[in-house]
């Protein structure tokens, strides 16, 4: 069933140009849904906790100022909730984020913290606002027509050894010939050199590579995107304490409005000029 769902997404994108174009900017929200926003206008502080080591989501610029997709998104959430006056963003080392949240040093974590079953025992999470699909990338002009699961058969496909993407490739594209690499940069180097027919990896990281100078316009996405939560996780969410679960619902409401207004698309294209969808 999972393979059918993945292939259905692929076929839909391939057979309907309008739909394929719409997939360039991801939207995880139903425009018809109305999310009731809890009353949080009297919140004395809304401090988002993040890190500085996950560009382009959160990092320090040349002036040592906190910047990135998450920083701008947090500020937009504050504006949407009319909490600009009490909005703060603080950067901490990764392993200090959850303790700081639980100690009351912040109200939310926006740093790509995965909503695992263990964390859900004492934290609450917003809905996902962005997911990382798996993507194939191949040389421009490569003969890999749809349906891709057939045209990729017998092709040498680079993949990072031991990764979720290797497991997904072997499970859903069993006729491909996996070529494991210990490092993603070596895999992409061999793709550019023509030593493998394609590579299969995290779409965001491939998109960042394609946007740089190294590929020299050698390659492009083919097929996909492939959203497989069982392999790739649920996506990016915002974490709060369970005692503050209403805040997660307020974030859902704000994120939906940010998406509907077109602001999310603006941020996405600013930080990801080569879309990974």
Beta strands, then each sheet from edge to edge (+ up, - down):
strand 1: 46-50
strand 2: 53-54
strand 3: 58-60
strand 4: 66-67
strand 5: 87-91
strand 6: 108-109
strand 7: 123-125
strand 8: 134-139
strand 9: 156-160
strand 10: 177-181
strand 11: 198-202
strand 12: 219-226
strand 13: 239-241
sheet 1: 5+ 1+ 6+
sheet 2: 2+ 3- 4+
sheet 3: 7+ 13-
sheet 4: 10+ 9+ 11+ 8- 12+
end
